[in-house]
Amino acid sequence: MADLSYEPGSLLIDHENGTCPMKHFIQTICNTLTRGESLVMATIVTAPDQARLSGARMLIHADGRIHGTIGGGLMEAEAQQIAANIFTRAEPQAQLLKFTGEAALPMHSPCGSGTTVLIEPITATPDNLDIFGKLLEALKKGMNCCLLTRIETDSKTLPPLHRQLVCAGKWLCGGLAIRPPEISAFLEKAATVTAPAIDTLVDRFYFLNPWIVPSTVYLFGAGHVAQEAAELAGKAGFRTVILDDREKFANPERFPTADKIVVLDSFENAFHGLEIDSESHVIIITRGHRHEKNLLRQALATPAGYIGVIGSIRKRDALFRELSAENLAVDDMLRIYCPIGINVLAESPLEIAVSIVAQLIQLRARKRTGKIQDSALRLGREVKTASPAAAG
């Protein structure tokens, strides 16, 4: 159920889970452990030729069911076979799979240049349930976390795995024993790591598994396109927030998967209280030109990494002429994606939503791989032709 609470000037509806795949993933772990069942998690640590796969995770249950994916194909099938073997052991231990068409490698083997997968058991213990439960709580609060796992191949001296949850620069919970001189180094690593990594310290193996809060998509306008876009964006791994001044449109019945719904008194000062940063995506799909222009001015006053406005090229040119007449800097206009989305000749609300979310996915992937293209190259000529001087 949605948790309804009121804030000055707005009705706020905050959903516990939304459709965030990462939260569902962790919730699945918690639910499984609560039933007293163990599972196995496979995580891609390195994928040199497929950067998009780095950090991909998959859960394997004892009955063979899976949740998530590490890319499918032979690599995933081999990971499932290794997981099946892990379930049969009295003291299950983690294994590394280097996908070269061969079997899993021992922990001390060099990773080389192939795709490397860490396959680790998550046994049904109170400690693991506490760790993953607190991880889920922290992510819901918007806090990035890192799970440190001591990987040990010699079960005669230590239990197979020790885990520690690190959040906001502090040990949150877990049973990982690290000597005091090493703690600060690990806290620093945990705060900066953005992709799963295996590191060594004093001849010990540690797996650093970061859990990063998804970037947020703010949808201004709760019409048909927003409905479709919110659901697709959630499934694609974005956190979704819906904002509109009409409660009959902005409500859980129309947006059952949204992470948050805000009913505004008006679109004036609509960004008040929102935590907008360079990872945020602002999408303006309101019902009128007056609202769009007002929201656009407010959006440009934030550091939002993506600002999109629905509309045709003709509408965009008219909007840019008005903004230019108000002495809005060209650099600011270059931040605007309009028409919004990838051009797929979309017509229906669903097709438009697909084009919008596809663009968000594209930009996210480019940023992750370092292949970011300057939007100025795409909009430069159009901004110039939209300006009063160029029109004259």
C-alpha positions in Angstrom: 0.0 0.0 0.0 1.0 3.6 -0.6 2.0 5.6 2.4 0.0 8.9 2.3 1.3 11.9 4.1 0.8 15.6 3.6 3.4 18.3 3.0 2.7 22.1 2.7 1.3 22.8 -0.7 1.1 19.2 -1.9 -0.2 15.8 -1.4 2.7 13.2 -1.3 2.1 9.6 -2.0 5.2 7.5 -1.4 5.3 3.9 -2.6 7.5 1.4 -0.8 8.9 -0.4 -3.8 7.8 1.0 -7.1 9.1 -1.1 -9.9 12.8 -0.7 -9.2 14.5 -3.9 -10.4 17.3 -3.6 -7.8 14.9 -3.3 -4.9 12.9 -6.2 -6.2 16.2 -8.2 -6.5 17.1 -7.5 -2.8 13.5 -8.1 -1.7 13.7 -11.5 -3.4 16.8 -12.3 -1.3 15.1 -11.2 1.9 11.9 -13.2 1.1 13.9 -16.3 0.3 16.1 -16.0 3.5 13.0 -15.4 5.6 11.6 -18.8 4.4 14.8 -20.4 5.6 16.0 -21.1 2.1 19.5 -20.4 0.8 20.3 -19.1 -2.6 23.3 -18.3 -4.9 24.1 -14.9 -6.4 26.1 -14.6 -9.6 27.7 -11.2 -10.3 29.7 -10.1 -13.4 32.8 -8.5 -12.1 34.6 -7.8 -15.4 33.3 -7.8 -18.9 35.9 -6.0 -21.0 34.1 -6.4 -24.3 30.6 -5.8 -22.9 30.8 -2.9 -20.4 27.0 -2.9 -20.2 27.1 -6.3 -18.5 29.6 -5.3 -15.7 27.7 -5.4 -12.5 24.8 -7.6 -13.8 23.5 -9.9 -11.2 21.4 -13.1 -11.1 20.0 -15.1 -8.2 19.7 -18.9 -8.5 17.4 -20.8 -6.2 17.9 -24.4 -5.0 15.1 -25.6 -7.2 16.7 -24.0 -10.3 14.6 -20.9 -10.5 16.4 -17.7 -11.5 15.9 -14.0 -10.8 17.7 -11.5 -13.0 20.3 -12.3 -15.7 24.0 -12.1 -16.4 23.4 -12.1 -20.1 22.1 -15.5 -20.9 23.7 -18.1 -23.2 26.5 -20.5 -22.2 27.9 -18.3 -19.5 24.6 -18.1 -17.6 24.0 -21.8 -18.1 27.5 -22.6 -16.7 26.9 -20.3 -13.7 23.6 -22.2 -13.0 25.5 -25.5 -13.0 28.1 -24.2 -10.6 25.3 -22.9 -8.4 23.6 -26.3 -8.4 26.9 -27.9 -7.2 27.3 -25.2 -4.5 23.9 -26.2 -3.0 25.1 -29.8 -2.5 28.0 -28.8 -0.3 28.0 -28.9 3.5 30.2 -25.7 3.5 29.4 -23.8 0.3 32.2 -21.5 -1.0 32.3 -18.8 -3.6 33.8 -19.5 -7.0 35.1 -17.5 -9.9 33.9 -18.3 -13.4 36.1 -16.9 -16.2 34.1 -17.4 -19.3 36.4 -18.8 -21.9 34.4 -21.9 -22.6 36.1 -23.6 -19.7 35.1 -24.5 -16.2 35.2 -22.2 -13.2 38.7 -21.1 -12.1 40.0 -21.3 -8.5 39.9 -18.1 -6.5 43.7 -17.4 -6.9 43.7 -17.6 -10.7 44.3 -14.4 -12.6 41.1 -13.0 -14.2 42.8 -12.2 -17.5 40.8 -10.4 -20.2 37.7 -12.6 -20.2 34.4 -12.1 -18.6 34.6 -12.9 -14.9 31.7 -13.9 -12.8 31.7 -14.3 -9.0 29.3 -17.0 -7.8 28.6 -16.8 -4.1 26.3 -18.6 -1.8 23.9 -16.6 0.4 23.0 -19.0 3.2 19.8 -18.7 5.3 21.4 -17.2 8.4 20.2 -14.4 10.7 23.3 -12.4 9.8 22.6 -12.5 6.1 18.9 -11.7 6.6 20.0 -8.7 8.7 22.5 -7.5 6.2 20.2 -7.7 3.1 17.3 -6.3 5.1 19.3 -3.2 6.1 20.6 -2.9 2.6 17.0 -2.7 1.3 16.1 -0.1 4.0 19.1 2.0 3.1 18.3 2.0 -0.6 14.7 3.0 0.1 16.1 6.0 1.9 18.2 7.0 -1.1 21.5 5.9 0.4 24.2 4.2 -1.7 25.8 1.1 -0.1 28.6 -1.3 -0.6 28.7 -4.9 0.4 32.1 -6.2 1.4 32.6 -10.0 1.3 35.7 -11.8 2.6 36.3 -14.6 0.1 38.2 -17.5 1.7 39.1 -20.7 0.0 40.5 -22.5 3.1 37.4 -23.4 5.2 39.7 -25.0 7.9 40.6 -21.6 9.2 37.5 -19.5 8.5 33.9 -20.0 7.5 33.5 -19.7 3.7 32.2 -16.1 3.6 32.1 -13.1 5.8 30.1 -10.0 4.8 29.9 -6.4 6.0 27.5 -3.7 4.8 29.0 -0.2 4.5 26.8 2.8 4.1 27.5 6.5 4.3 31.1 5.9 5.3 30.2 3.6 8.3 30.1 -0.1 9.1 26.3 -0.7 9.2 26.2 -4.4 10.0 27.8 -7.7 9.4 30.5 -10.0 10.8 33.6 -9.0 8.7 36.6 -8.9 10.9 39.0 -6.2 9.6 42.0 -5.0 11.5 41.8 -1.3 12.5 44.6 -0.1 10.2 42.7 -1.5 7.3 39.3 -0.1 8.1 39.9 3.4 6.7 41.2 2.0 3.5 38.1 -0.1 3.0 35.8 2.7 3.9 37.4 4.8 1.2 37.2 2.0 -1.3 33.5 1.4 -0.5 32.7 5.1 -0.9 34.2 5.3 -4.4 33.6 2.0 -6.1 30.9 2.2 -8.7 31.2 -1.3 -10.2 31.8 -4.8 -8.6 35.5 -5.5 -8.0 37.7 -8.1 -6.4 40.5 -6.6 -4.4 43.3 -8.0 -2.2 44.7 -6.7 1.1 47.4 -8.5 3.0 46.9 -11.6 0.8 43.2 -11.7 1.5 40.5 -11.6 -1.2 37.6 -9.2 -0.8 34.6 -8.7 -3.1 33.3 -5.1 -3.2 29.8 -5.1 -4.5 28.3 -1.6 -4.7 24.5 -1.0 -4.7 23.9 2.4 -6.2 20.5 4.2 -5.8 18.9 4.4 -9.3 18.7 7.9 -10.9 15.3 9.5 -10.7 13.0 10.4 -13.5 10.7 13.3 -12.6 7.6 13.3 -14.8 5.8 16.6 -14.8 2.3 15.9 -16.0 0.2 12.8 -15.3 -1.4 12.2 -18.7 -1.5 9.2 -20.9 2.1 9.5 -22.0 3.3 9.8 -18.4 1.4 6.7 -17.5 3.2 4.6 -20.1 6.6 6.3 -19.5 6.5 5.8 -15.7 5.9 2.1 -16.0 8.6 1.6 -18.7 11.1 3.8 -16.8 10.6 1.8 -13.6 11.1 -1.5 -15.5 14.3 0.0 -17.0 15.8 0.6 -13.6 14.9 4.2 -12.9 13.2 5.6 -9.9 10.0 7.5 -10.9 8.3 10.5 -9.4 5.0 11.8 -10.8 4.1 15.5 -10.3 0.8 17.2 -11.4 -1.7 19.7 -10.0 -4.6 17.3 -10.5 -5.2 14.6 -8.0 -7.7 12.8 -10.2 -4.8 12.2 -12.6 -1.8 11.9 -10.2 -2.9 9.0 -8.0 -1.9 5.4 -7.3 -4.7 4.0 -9.4 -3.3 5.5 -12.5 0.4 5.1 -11.5 0.5 1.9 -9.4 4.3 1.4 -10.0 5.5 4.9 -9.4 7.9 5.4 -6.5 6.4 8.7 -5.5 3.4 10.8 -6.5 3.2 14.5 -5.7 0.0 16.5 -6.1 1.0 20.1 -6.4 -1.2 23.2 -5.6 0.2 24.6 -8.9 3.2 24.3 -11.1 4.6 27.5 -9.6 7.6 26.6 -7.6 7.1 23.0 -8.5 10.7 22.0 -7.9 10.7 23.0 -4.2 11.9 20.2 -2.0 13.0 18.0 -4.9 16.5 16.6 -4.7 17.7 17.3 -8.3 21.3 16.5 -9.2 23.3 15.8 -12.3 21.9 12.3 -12.4 18.3 13.4 -12.4 16.0 13.4 -15.4 13.3 16.0 -15.8 10.5 15.2 -18.3 8.0 17.9 -19.0 4.8 16.5 -20.6 2.1 18.8 -19.2 -1.2 19.7 -20.7 -0.4 23.3 -21.8 2.3 25.5 -23.3 2.1 27.9 -20.3 2.9 25.2 -17.8 5.7 23.8 -20.0 7.5 27.2 -20.3 7.1 27.8 -16.6 8.5 24.4 -15.7 11.3 24.7 -18.2 12.6 27.9 -16.6 12.5 26.1 -13.2 14.3 23.0 -14.6 17.1 25.1 -16.1 17.8 26.5 -12.7 18.7 23.0 -11.5 21.7 20.8 -12.2 19.5 18.2 -13.9 21.5 16.1 -16.3 18.5 15.6 -18.6 15.7 18.1 -19.4 13.2 16.9 -22.0 10.1 18.6 -23.3 7.4 16.9 -25.4 6.5 18.6 -28.7 7.1 19.0 -32.4 10.0 20.8 -34.0 7.7 23.6 -34.9 6.6 23.9 -31.2 10.2 23.7 -30.1 11.3 26.5 -32.4 8.5 28.7 -31.1 9.5 27.9 -27.5 13.2 28.7 -28.2 12.3 32.0 -29.8 10.3 33.0 -26.7 13.1 31.9 -24.4 15.7 33.7 -26.5 13.7 36.9 -26.4 13.8 36.6 -22.6 17.6 36.5 -22.9 18.0 32.9 -22.0 21.5 31.8 -22.7 22.1 29.6 -25.7 24.1 27.2 -23.4 21.0 26.7 -21.3 18.9 26.0 -24.4 21.4 23.4 -25.4 20.5 21.4 -22.3 17.0 20.9 -23.6 15.9 17.8 -25.5 13.0 18.8 -27.7 11.5 17.0 -29.4 11.9 14.5 -26.6 12.9 10.9 -27.2 14.6 9.0 -30.0 12.9 9.4 -33.4 10.9 6.3 -34.0 8.0 8.0 -35.7 6.0 7.4 -32.6 2.3 8.2 -32.5 0.5 6.5 -29.6 1.2 7.3 -26.0 3.0 4.0 -25.6 5.2 4.6 -28.6 6.1 8.1 -27.4 6.9 6.6 -24.0 9.1 4.0 -25.6 11.0 6.7 -27.5 11.5 8.7 -24.3 12.7 5.8 -22.1 14.9 4.6 -24.9 16.7 7.9 -24.9 17.1 7.8 -21.2 18.6 4.3 -21.5 20.9 5.4 -24.3 22.2 8.4 -22.3 22.7 6.3 -19.2 24.7 3.7 -21.2 26.8 6.4 -22.8 27.7 7.9 -19.5 28.5 4.5 -18.0 30.8 3.6 -20.9 32.3 7.1 -21.2 30.8 7.6 -24.7 28.8 10.7 -24.0 27.9 12.9 -27.0 27.6 16.6 -26.6 24.0 17.6 -27.1 25.2 20.9 -28.6 26.2 19.0 -31.7 22.7 17.8 -32.0 20.9 21.1 -31.2 23.3 23.8 -32.2 22.0 24.7 -35.6 18.4 24.3 -34.5 18.9 26.8 -31.6 20.4 29.3 -34.0 17.5 29.1 -36.5 15.1 29.4 -33.6 16.5 32.6 -32.4 15.0 36.0 -33.4 18.2 37.1 -35.0 18.4 34.0 -37.2 14.7 34.3 -38.0 15.2 37.9 -39.2 
